[in-house]
Amino acid sequence: MARESLQWILTHSFSGKALAVRRVTENQGKRTPGVDGIMWSTPEAKSQAVQSLRRCGYTPMPLKRIYIPKSNGKLRPLGILTMKDRAMQALSLLALEPVSETTRI
C-alpha cells in the first residue's frame, strides 16, 4: 500500500513533472518534434509543459514514422513520439524504476 501511495505522490508532484520534462528536453532527441510539430525549447514552453502533464483525460498521439538506413542498405522504421508522450513516459518511469530495481526475477 505504501508503494502505490509514494508512486501517486511522485507522479502528481510538481518536482516529478519538472524532472520528467527536463529529461525529455535535455536528451539527444530534444530537437525532434513528433506529429504535432511542437518542441519545448523555451523556458516558457517547458513551464507550460510541466503544468499540462495530467493523467486525467490523457490520450497518446500517433507516432511519426520515419525510415533510417541500415548498414546493409535496407531501411529501418523508427517511430517518434510527441514531446508530451515522451514526458508522460518519463514520468511513469520515475515511479516504476525503483520498483523494478528492487524486485528479483
N, C-alpha and C positions, 0 to 999 in steps of 0.2 A: 504494500500500500504506500509506503514512504517513497519508493522509487517512482511510482506514477505521479505522485504529487510534486516531486522535485522536477520531473520531466515537464509537467504542466507549467510550473513556475518558470523554468528556463525558456520554454518556447513562447511564453507570453510576456516575458520581461523585456524592457527596453534594451538592456545590455545584450541579451541574447540576439535580438533582432539586429542591433547595430553590429555585432560581431559577424553575423551571417552576411550582411550587406558588405562589410569590409572584406570578408573572404572572397566574395564574388567580384568586387571591384578592384582588388589588388592582385589578381592572379594573371596568368599568361593570356587567357582569353577575354580579358576585360574590354577589348575594343571590337568584339564580335557580337553584333546585335542578332537577336532572333527574328522570328517572322514579323514581330511588331515594329522592328527598327529602332527601339528605344535603347539608349545607352545611359548609364548612370555615371557621367564623367564630372559633373559639378557637385560641390558640396550641398547645394540646394536640392538637387535631384536625389542625392544619397539620403538626405534627411526626410524627404517625401517618401522615399522607398522604405525607410525604417517604419514610418507611420502607416504605410499601406500593407505591411505584412500581417495579414489576419487569416486565420484558418476558416472562419465563418464565411461561407459563400465563395471560397476559392475553388476555381477550376483551372487546370493547366491548359496552356495554349498548345496548338500543334507544333511539331518540330519543323525547323528549317532544314531541308535535306540538301546537302551538297556532296559532291563526289571528289575525293582526293586521289591522286595517282599513287599506285603502289610501285615497288621496285621492279616487278615483272611486267609492267605496262598496263595492268588491269586497273580498274577504278574501285575504290572502297567507299561505301556510303558512310556519311557522317551526319548525325542529327544534332542540330544546335538549338539549345533551349533559349527561351527568353530570359532576361535578367531576373524577372520576378520568380520564374520557375527555379532558376539556379539558387536564388536566395532562400526559397522555401525548402529546397533540398538541403542546403547548408544548415538551415535552422533545425530540420529534422535530424540531421547528422549530429548536431551538437547534443541533442537529447539521447540519441541511440548509441553513440560511440562509447560512453562509459559502460553501458550495459554489455555491449559486445566484447569489450576488453575483459570484463570480469567473469563472463560465463565461459565454461570449458566445453570443448567439443569432444 
